[in-house]
Structure formats: structure tokens, C-alpha cells
Amino acid sequence: MHAILIIIPLFFQIIFGRKAIGGDIKLSFGTICLISFLGQILFTILAFNIIVYSLERNNNACRLPLVGLIMFSLLFTVILFITMIIQDRIKKSYGNEEIEEIDKVEDENDKIEEYEDDEDWD
């Protein structure tokens, strides 16, 4: 159960980050990243408390699972940041393509206006 809690923010980022880039949802990409990061922190604390409770209930003095949880959490936090960076790069590339398309349309409109102005002089 505790391992699943640590993976949830990564899945959230992948799914909703893609939707935010595509404009399918109202939340911005930055908000999605912030929610994912805070979720990673909160779910790590929650998983840590679940393991501590489980160890105390079983009268287990070994705290090695807590070290494993921290390392597992750090690994998925790094993966989460890498995912955010990749999605940010994708978002920026989509933004540049949209700007280029707008520039092409504006150039075509300018050419049409110039052509129409030339016809008026004839």
C-alpha cells in the first residue's frame, strides 16, 4: 500500500500534465506540477506513518523499511521532476509551433491585402 502512495503523484503528473499541455482542462501546467510535487511530499509522509504504525503494531524494532521508503521516495521524486521537465519542453515546443502557424496566417493575410490593394489601383 505504501509503495502505491508514492507512485500516485507521478501518474497524476503524467495524465493531467498532458491534459494541461493540450488545453483539455482548466488547470494550468504550473498548477499541475505544484499539485504533483506537494502530493509527493504528503504521500511520502503518509506512507512513512503507515510503515511506522505497522512496525509498532508488530513489535518490530528494525527500522530498515523506513530507509527503503525514503530511498524509494527520492527515486520517484527525481522521476517526477524529469517528467515535469520533459512535459515543459513539450509545452514550449507546442507553443512555438502555434506562434509559427499564427505568423504564417498573418503573412498570408498581408499578401492577400497587398494583392487586393494592387487590384484597386488598376
Backbone as a chain_set.jsonl record, in Angstrom:
{"seq": "MHAILIIIPLFFQIIFGRKAIGGDIKLSFGTICLISFLGQILFTILAFNIIVYSLERNNNACRLPLVGLIMFSLLFTVILFITMIIQDRIKKSYGNEEIEEIDKVEDENDKIEEYEDDEDWD", "coords": {"N": [[0.822, -1.196, 0.0], [1.92, 1.275, 0.799], [3.864, 1.709, -1.148], [2.378, 2.181, -3.41], [1.232, 4.618, -2.803], [3.365, 6.36, -3.125], [3.779, 6.387, -5.837], [1.545, 7.523, -6.976], [1.52, 10.481, -7.324], [3.249, 10.723, -9.533], [1.873, 9.389, -11.615], [-0.357, 11.058, -11.675], [0.85, 13.434, -12.554], [1.743, 12.663, -15.106], [-0.671, 12.046, -16.467], [-2.474, 14.292, -16.051], [-0.753, 16.391, -16.603], [-0.267, 16.105, -19.337], [-2.838, 16.599, -20.248], [-3.121, 19.258, -19.439], [-1.204, 20.5, -21.024], [-2.291, 20.067, -23.529], [-4.559, 21.586, -23.297], [-6.949, 20.559, -22.437], [-8.025, 20.677, -19.908], [-8.915, 23.03, -17.305], [-6.993, 23.76, -15.468], [-3.721, 25.124, -15.091], [-0.48, 24.239, -16.438], [1.586, 24.708, -14.624], [0.213, 24.692, -12.19], [-0.578, 22.02, -12.068], [1.941, 20.803, -11.859], [2.744, 21.806, -9.358], [0.768, 20.693, -7.674], [1.396, 17.987, -8.026], [4.004, 17.871, -6.955], [3.603, 18.684, -4.263], [1.831, 16.677, -3.556], [3.54, 14.484, -3.726], [5.208, 14.939, -1.532], [3.332, 14.901, 0.612], [2.191, 12.313, 0.335], [4.461, 10.771, 0.766], [5.015, 11.306, 3.459], [2.66, 10.272, 4.562], [2.877, 7.535, 3.813], [5.193, 6.91, 5.231], [4.269, 7.177, 7.884], [2.377, 5.118, 7.874], [4.019, 2.852, 7.624], [5.533, 3.06, 9.995], [3.501, 2.756, 11.896], [2.703, 0.149, 11.27], [5.056, -1.28, 11.863], [5.305, -0.786, 14.621], [2.982, -1.969, 15.556], [3.472, -4.641, 15.086], [5.503, -5.118, 16.822], [8.132, -4.759, 15.947], [11.474, -4.009, 15.908], [13.252, -3.264, 14.019], [14.064, -0.754, 11.773], [14.599, -0.624, 9.123], [12.872, -0.82, 6.831], [11.928, 1.798, 6.686], [14.094, 3.281, 5.769], [14.318, 2.212, 3.234], [11.893, 3.11, 2.187], [12.303, 5.887, 2.142], [14.411, 6.074, 0.271], [13.118, 5.003, -1.979], [11.129, 6.902, -2.284], [12.692, 9.178, -2.848], [13.762, 8.384, -5.307], [11.429, 8.277, -6.921], [10.693, 10.926, -6.737], [12.726, 12.218, -8.131], [12.243, 11.072, -10.658], [9.736, 12.182, -11.063], [10.383, 14.937, -11.282], [11.947, 14.844, -13.608], [9.998, 14.049, -15.428], [8.343, 16.313, -15.302], [10.067, 18.227, -16.416], [10.431, 17.224, -19.015], [7.777, 17.355, -19.944], [7.431, 20.112, -19.801], [9.216, 20.989, -21.763], [7.957, 19.873, -23.983], [5.604, 21.336, -23.912], [6.6, 23.91, -24.438], [7.546, 23.519, -27.037], [5.151, 23.048, -28.397], [4.013, 25.536, -28.057], [5.727, 27.162, -29.598], [5.232, 26.14, -32.159], [2.57, 26.907, -32.504], [2.836, 29.685, -32.524], [4.402, 29.995, -34.825], [2.547, 29.079, -36.745], [0.569, 31.035, -36.486], [2.039, 33.256, -37.347], [2.456, 32.507, -40.027], [-0.171, 32.551, -41.017], [-0.76, 35.258, -40.645], [1.146, 36.378, -42.387], [0.19, 35.396, -44.832], [-2.29, 36.671, -44.893], [-1.416, 39.323, -45.046], [-0.233, 39.286, -47.58], [-2.48, 38.805, -49.151], [-3.934, 41.14, -48.66], [-2.162, 43.027, -49.771], [-2.278, 42.253, -52.442], [-4.972, 42.735, -52.972], [-4.954, 45.513, -52.645], [-3.324, 46.237, -54.788], [-4.988, 45.556, -56.929], [-6.987, 47.432, -56.655], [-5.805, 49.747, -57.663], [-5.706, 49.36, -60.313]], "CA": [[0.0, 0.0, 0.0], [2.742, 2.469, 0.897], [4.566, 1.919, -2.416], [1.41, 2.75, -4.339], [1.059, 6.029, -2.456], [4.496, 7.144, -3.623], [3.713, 6.423, -7.298], [0.346, 8.266, -7.385], [1.795, 11.809, -7.903], [3.861, 10.57, -10.854], [0.778, 9.104, -12.543], [-1.143, 12.293, -11.765], [1.598, 14.366, -13.394], [1.756, 12.184, -16.489], [-2.01, 12.135, -17.058], [-3.024, 15.641, -16.06], [0.205, 17.275, -17.26], [-0.54, 16.008, -20.765], [-4.106, 17.284, -20.499], [-2.891, 20.697, -19.28], [-0.466, 20.948, -22.204], [-3.231, 20.066, -24.638], [-5.646, 22.523, -23.051], [-8.182, 19.81, -22.193], [-8.536, 21.014, -18.581], [-8.765, 24.451, -16.999], [-5.809, 23.997, -14.642], [-2.507, 25.384, -15.858], [0.57, 23.24, -16.284], [2.295, 25.016, -13.378], [-0.617, 24.231, -11.076], [-0.479, 20.559, -12.064], [3.265, 20.474, -11.315], [2.725, 22.111, -7.928], [-0.049, 19.667, -7.022], [2.166, 16.734, -8.051], [5.123, 17.954, -6.013], [3.062, 18.662, -2.901], [1.296, 15.323, -3.366], [4.671, 13.589, -3.47], [5.628, 15.156, -0.149], [2.289, 14.432, 1.529], [2.064, 10.855, 0.266], [5.645, 10.188, 1.404], [4.791, 11.392, 4.905], [1.598, 9.318, 4.878], [3.438, 6.186, 3.708], [6.123, 6.772, 6.354], [3.462, 6.936, 9.08], [1.778, 3.786, 7.76], [5.051, 1.853, 7.927], [5.839, 3.162, 11.432], [2.381, 2.134, 12.606], [2.768, -1.293, 11.034], [6.192, -1.827, 12.607], [4.999, -0.744, 16.054], [1.911, -2.925, 15.839], [4.066, -5.981, 15.044], [6.623, -5.121, 17.768], [9.354, -4.921, 15.174], [12.41, -2.951, 16.271], [14.039, -2.923, 12.83], [13.5, 0.381, 11.033], [15.166, -0.648, 7.788], [11.882, -0.472, 5.802], [11.802, 3.259, 6.578], [15.186, 3.727, 4.906], [13.908, 1.827, 1.885], [10.825, 4.015, 1.768], [12.899, 7.19, 1.84], [15.136, 5.937, -0.997], [12.09, 4.801, -2.994], [10.5, 8.201, -2.455], [13.645, 10.047, -3.547], [13.827, 7.926, -6.691], [10.244, 8.708, -7.64], [10.708, 12.385, -6.8], [13.601, 12.545, -9.262], [11.5, 10.71, -11.866], [8.676, 13.186, -11.194], [10.989, 16.16, -11.804], [12.325, 14.588, -15.005], [8.739, 14.075, -16.182], [7.926, 17.712, -15.389], [10.959, 18.918, -17.356], [10.097, 16.752, -20.363], [6.484, 17.924, -20.321], [7.624, 21.546, -20.014], [9.838, 21.121, -23.09], [6.904, 19.585, -24.959], [4.702, 22.5, -23.894], [7.267, 25.01, -25.129], [7.599, 23.226, -28.47], [3.801, 23.293, -28.901], [3.821, 26.98, -28.083], [6.471, 27.698, -30.735], [4.533, 25.753, -33.377], [1.379, 27.74, -32.618], [3.285, 31.024, -32.9], [4.796, 29.924, -36.224], [1.328, 28.976, -37.543], [-0.064, 32.355, -36.467], [2.842, 34.105, -38.212], [2.189, 32.125, -41.41], [-1.501, 33.051, -41.363], [-0.656, 36.71, -40.755], [1.871, 36.672, -43.623], [-0.723, 35.143, -45.942], [-3.285, 37.755, -44.882], [-0.747, 40.525, -45.541], [-0.077, 39.134, -49.028], [-3.81, 38.97, -49.745], [-4.255, 42.565, -48.586], [-1.335, 43.72, -50.755], [-2.812, 41.92, -53.749], [-6.222, 43.476, -53.118], [-4.613, 46.919, -52.824], [-2.805, 46.375, -56.16], [-6.133, 45.495, -57.839], [-7.717, 48.693, -56.554], [-5.126, 50.786, -58.451], [-5.905, 49.107, -61.761]], "C": [[0.864, 1.257, 0.0], [3.502, 2.749, -0.394], [3.637, 2.556, -3.444], [1.213, 4.238, -4.062], [2.159, 6.899, -3.052], [4.424, 7.31, -5.141], [2.55, 7.296, -7.79], [0.668, 9.659, -7.953], [2.439, 11.744, -9.291], [2.79, 10.294, -11.904], [-0.1, 10.334, -12.748], [-0.459, 13.279, -12.707], [1.557, 13.935, -14.854], [0.397, 12.421, -17.146], [-2.472, 13.58, -17.163], [-2.057, 16.67, -16.64], [-0.003, 17.277, -18.761], [-1.831, 16.746, -21.113], [-3.944, 18.802, -20.378], [-2.134, 21.26, -20.483], [-1.405, 21.043, -23.391], [-4.374, 21.036, -24.476], [-6.977, 21.84, -22.8], [-8.814, 20.129, -20.841], [-8.245, 22.483, -18.297], [-7.53, 24.753, -16.163], [-4.597, 24.238, -15.528], [-1.47, 24.292, -15.576], [1.347, 23.46, -14.988], [1.533, 24.544, -12.154], [-0.549, 22.712, -10.947], [0.866, 20.129, -11.474], [3.32, 20.713, -9.812], [1.921, 21.071, -7.154], [0.715, 18.346, -6.954], [3.289, 16.748, -7.018], [4.641, 17.905, -4.571], [2.459, 17.3, -2.576], [2.399, 14.324, -3.063], [5.139, 13.72, -2.019], [4.605, 14.58, 0.828], [2.149, 12.909, 1.518], [3.282, 10.142, 0.846], [5.482, 10.195, 2.922], [3.729, 10.383, 5.336], [2.117, 7.872, 4.837], [4.404, 5.907, 4.86], [5.349, 6.45, 7.64], [2.79, 5.564, 9.054], [2.793, 2.708, 8.104], [5.409, 1.885, 9.414], [4.741, 2.493, 12.251], [2.425, 0.608, 12.467], [3.91, -1.944, 11.826], [5.921, -1.839, 14.111], [3.929, -1.764, 16.431], [2.463, -4.353, 15.895], [5.243, -6.128, 16.002], [7.956, -5.387, 17.075], [10.274, -3.739, 15.471], [13.241, -2.493, 15.073], [13.346, -1.819, 12.038], [14.049, 0.455, 9.61], [14.121, -0.379, 6.692], [11.69, 1.036, 5.637], [12.897, 3.837, 5.682], [14.858, 3.406, 3.45], [12.829, 2.743, 1.343], [11.382, 5.378, 1.376], [13.64, 7.135, 0.504], [14.162, 5.775, -2.169], [11.399, 6.129, -3.307], [11.419, 9.172, -3.191], [13.757, 9.678, -5.019], [12.618, 8.436, -7.482], [10.099, 10.224, -7.669], [11.583, 12.85, -7.949], [12.897, 12.229, -10.581], [10.38, 11.713, -12.123], [9.234, 14.483, -11.772], [11.408, 15.998, -13.263], [11.086, 14.632, -15.891], [8.249, 15.501, -16.357], [8.771, 18.468, -16.419], [10.644, 18.513, -18.787], [8.774, 17.358, -20.82], [6.58, 19.428, -20.554], [8.251, 21.803, -21.38], [8.813, 20.871, -24.186], [5.949, 20.774, -25.059], [5.316, 23.673, -24.641], [7.338, 24.766, -26.627], [6.226, 23.403, -29.103], [3.543, 24.781, -29.014], [4.518, 27.613, -29.272], [5.781, 27.354, -32.046], [3.294, 26.613, -33.582], [1.754, 29.147, -33.047], [3.69, 31.043, -34.374], [3.574, 29.848, -37.131], [0.615, 30.327, -37.606], [0.695, 33.312, -37.377], [2.588, 33.791, -39.682], [0.841, 32.668, -41.868], [-1.466, 34.566, -41.534], [0.077, 37.112, -42.03], [0.976, 36.473, -44.839], [-1.781, 36.24, -46.029], [-2.678, 39.058, -45.402], [-0.588, 40.463, -47.059], [-1.417, 39.334, -49.734], [-4.201, 40.441, -49.739], [-3.447, 43.366, -49.6], [-1.869, 43.474, -52.156], [-4.108, 42.676, -54.004], [-5.965, 44.957, -53.317], [-4.101, 47.166, -54.237], [-3.961, 46.359, -57.155], [-6.945, 46.792, -57.808], [-7.098, 49.78, -57.431], [-5.362, 50.58, -59.938], [-7.108, 49.741, -62.296]], "O": [[0.569, 2.207, -0.725], [3.763, 3.91, -0.709], [4.068, 3.377, -4.254], [1.045, 5.026, -4.992], [1.913, 8.042, -3.438], [4.958, 8.282, -5.675], [2.583, 7.762, -8.929], [0.123, 10.0, -9.003], [2.2, 12.614, -10.128], [2.801, 10.906, -12.973], [-0.534, 10.616, -13.866], [-1.11, 13.888, -13.556], [1.355, 14.765, -15.741], [0.327, 12.941, -18.26], [-2.825, 14.043, -18.248], [-2.492, 17.717, -17.12], [0.073, 18.328, -19.397], [-1.914, 17.428, -22.134], [-4.565, 19.551, -21.133], [-2.402, 22.382, -20.911], [-1.328, 21.99, -24.174], [-5.1, 21.29, -25.438], [-8.028, 22.467, -22.934], [-10.003, 19.882, -20.641], [-7.423, 23.103, -18.973], [-7.063, 25.892, -16.15], [-4.464, 23.628, -16.589], [-1.579, 23.536, -14.611], [1.726, 22.494, -14.326], [2.128, 24.053, -11.194], [-0.471, 22.182, -9.839], [0.921, 19.194, -10.677], [3.884, 19.904, -9.075], [2.351, 20.618, -6.093], [0.681, 17.662, -5.931], [3.5, 15.771, -6.3], [5.197, 17.176, -3.75], [2.567, 16.825, -1.445], [2.221, 13.423, -2.244], [5.43, 12.72, -1.362], [4.964, 13.859, 1.759], [2.005, 12.29, 2.572], [3.159, 9.031, 1.364], [5.778, 9.203, 3.587], [3.883, 9.715, 6.358], [1.821, 7.082, 5.733], [4.431, 4.801, 5.4], [5.733, 5.555, 8.393], [2.65, 4.92, 10.094], [2.465, 1.75, 8.804], [5.571, 0.83, 10.027], [5.025, 1.75, 13.19], [2.209, -0.121, 13.435], [3.745, -3.027, 12.389], [6.271, -2.799, 14.797], [3.978, -2.351, 17.511], [1.973, -5.178, 16.667], [5.915, -7.159, 15.995], [8.79, -6.146, 17.568], [9.877, -2.587, 15.297], [13.866, -1.435, 15.124], [12.175, -1.944, 11.679], [13.964, 1.502, 8.968], [14.466, 0.249, 5.691], [11.327, 1.496, 4.555], [12.652, 4.776, 4.924], [15.089, 4.217, 2.553], [12.851, 3.111, 0.169], [10.961, 5.954, 0.373], [13.512, 8.05, -0.31], [14.372, 6.356, -3.234], [11.12, 6.432, -4.467], [10.966, 9.911, -4.066], [13.838, 10.555, -5.88], [12.771, 8.964, -8.583], [9.432, 10.753, -8.558], [11.219, 13.782, -8.666], [12.947, 13.027, -11.517], [10.106, 12.056, -13.273], [8.62, 15.072, -12.662], [11.24, 16.918, -14.063], [11.125, 15.193, -16.986], [7.787, 15.869, -17.437], [8.241, 19.256, -17.201], [10.593, 19.363, -19.676], [8.662, 17.822, -21.954], [5.884, 19.964, -21.416], [7.856, 22.738, -22.078], [8.796, 21.569, -25.199], [5.54, 21.166, -26.152], [4.626, 24.357, -25.398], [7.204, 25.705, -27.411], [6.137, 23.866, -30.241], [2.917, 25.233, -29.972], [3.962, 28.514, -29.9], [5.742, 28.182, -32.956], [2.995, 27.009, -34.708], [1.051, 29.746, -33.861], [3.367, 31.987, -35.095], [3.555, 30.486, -38.184], [0.113, 30.716, -38.66], [0.081, 34.095, -38.102], [2.512, 34.706, -40.502], [0.721, 33.184, -42.979], [-2.072, 35.101, -42.462], [-0.315, 38.075, -42.69], [0.995, 37.28, -45.769], [-2.127, 36.685, -47.123], [-3.341, 39.813, -46.113], [-0.784, 41.465, -47.747], [-1.479, 39.96, -50.793], [-4.749, 40.935, -50.725], [-3.977, 44.284, -50.226], [-1.909, 44.394, -52.973], [-4.331, 43.195, -55.098], [-6.681, 45.606, -54.08], [-4.41, 48.2, -54.828], [-3.915, 47.09, -58.144], [-7.52, 47.196, -58.819], [-7.82, 50.66, -57.9], [-5.234, 51.513, -60.729], [-7.396, 49.613, -63.486]]}, "num_chains": 1, "name": "protein.A"}
